[in-house]
Amino acid sequence: MSFEDYSGIWVFIEVKDGEIVPVSLELLGAGKELADKRGTELAGVLIGENVTHLADTLYEYGADTVYVYDDTIFKNYRTESYMKALLECCQKHKPEVILYGATSTGKDLASAVATDLPTGLTADSTILDIEKDTGLLLASRPAFGGNIMATILCKKYRPQMATVRPKVMKALTPEPGRRGQLIEETASIKEEDIRTKVLEIVQFTTQKVRIDEADIVVAGGKGLGSEKGFQVVHDLAETLGAAVGASRDVVEAGWVEHHHQVGQTGLTVTPKIYFAIGISGAIQHIVGMQNSGLIIAINNDPEAPIFQSSHYGIVGDAFEIVPLLIQQFKQV
Ligand code: FAD
């Protein structure tokens, strides 16, 4: 099968509240490495309303070209309109690779585009590489409960597509004044063709700091015994201005909501400091926090696996240790 017509690494640029979502800039960093290795160009696909000016930022973060669909029809994300724009853009310009952030929007759009093109899609990738000569994308992700890394290939179709977890790739240092090529596109879709309407956007802001954006995450596990026991996690987080994280067992017990969950079926976090309190250290949890700058575990079992993934370990009862830490931090 010949893929000679396909070239270029593309990144779907997600925009929220008028700003580029950080994972899109991270993907431009990852995409630039792939593009350089392959000797091809890096492009961003920008879809939204009043978004054209954001292209300047994309050039500074590595994009050579920006395809822009700027129209009121794209004011809010809707699968049908965004998919139509991206499909048409793919059919016209034939990229070799498209990367999306593994956010709810990125996952929804990528799977819709993959189905309609059709092509393959590697979900939740954490490592990306490309074969220099063939252009085959090597997208790897944890599999079998995080016990192995699986590299997934799409040999028969183009473009090759992957969603990539936020905070795994690194954005380039922006080059102020770097410029690229703007290609303005229009999609052949009308409002009456779209079956969904956005009636209201409800912000979900029960916690002050999002765990995947926080510098410090204080996470608690089932070892805290109950929702009442889990309060020590909230208290320490409050003292440090940190976000609250949790293991899956805590979420399943209903002590906190799912958007606090760290791990394979939760969020990946890379804060500067991660506290794991009463968390055993199951691999499915570790994959979501192992790239944190400093990991501090508190557990009353000296053999708990969490200590193997921690920089500092405190063996003892969380209900004795955490209040002491709070007391000390309050004095700083
Ligand atoms: P436990 O394993 O019960 O550990 C509690 C710990 O607390 C123990 O180490 C104990 O020694 C300690 N402890 C007890 N009392 C105290 C005390 N007083 N002071 C200090 N320490 C104490 N898990 C996730 O977290 N995130 C995921 O995304 C995730 N995805 C999964 C996906 C799949 C497909 C599967 C199969 C599992 C997944 N899990 C996930 C579940 C995971 O395997 C573990 O079951 C879970 O992480 C365990 O949670 P825990 O550490 O809070 O509880």
Residues whose N, C-alpha, C, O or C-beta is under 5 A from the ligand:
A	BS01	FAD	G221 K222 G223 A246 S247 R248 D249 V262 G263 Q264 T265 G266 G278 I279 S280 G281 A282 Q284 H285 I298 N299 N300 D301 A304 G316 D317 A318 F319
